[in-house]
């Protein structure tokens, strides 16, 4: 037991050192004296990257100087406990939401003049003015942190594989609950209950039910399912801070010819995207591979932003990272992880949802979920979770 605890501690320490080294190297390239991760209420990923702690304060910061120990600042006492318990940052200072003096004092003590702030664009004006008085050369470090988080370590991937197991279980629950007369609310409530029992911290979930009139997904509503419907969903549970997504569609009752033809098109497009994955591929190239399948079959008009937003996106400590879209030439190196989902509307059977999260390996795409890549029906006695067909 003691050996396992020590091994866990050592792994955490190695991960912490790796992250700080990555951020500091990127900061040095930009001539920064320090980086400051700011966590606005809806974007906590960069503070978590530096602290390994879940935070919830109205204003939370993690300051990483070019050398020396990091310092955290938060308006919420619970955050102080969480950050100290994680063991990555020893010094945590409590601040008021209208008072930047503690943060400014730390910057002056460190002699920081060139400061990069992640999510500078969301920083309250009062904080921005006070910080600029201490460190006059401010710049955005949002892209710097995006780059640092792009490649996942083995430590991170183990946590994402836990989220993948929760995703697989959530999909089995989804298929089990789908039946004529059930509301969208009913489905989401059952899925939420199961994934929380499995240890999920959160879940982002969209859904849509109906036939070929469905143009996209929304939060759940009171609509009752009918035989002949197709129910589409994005399931995105979060465990250990990491988000992982699975996209699938299920027929209410027998799978119609149109629903199967629609699935076959989306399956072919997704497979083309998966086949394009290799170290050094760009997001643009993956999106083109998917879209070319739609173009080949005469559905190229549904690849534009009138009908679809992206052909996938990165996931990790944030649930919507690098977009997989034509025109985004971001390189996806080995260790990057993202979902490939050619989700869009076509007139075949309406909006269709299908996709899997993968990690880039030397051999190509490694799938993180085990749910079969096929069309499902609510008539199945129990959805399988073995090898893909």
Beta strands, then each sheet from edge to edge (+ up, - down):
strand 1: 34-39
strand 2: 60-65
strand 3: 71-74
strand 4: 91-94
strand 5: 114-118
strand 6: 137-140
strand 7: 202-210
strand 8: 230-239
strand 9: 242-251
strand 10: 281-282
strand 11: 312-314
strand 12: 331-332
strand 13: 337-341
strand 14: 355-361
strand 15: 364-367
strand 16: 376-377
sheet 1: 4+ 3+ 2- 1+ 5+ 6+
sheet 2: 7+ 8- 9+ 14- 13+ 11-
sheet 3: 7+ 8- 9+ 16+
sheet 4: 7+ 8- 9+ 14- 15+
sheet 5: 10+ 12-
end
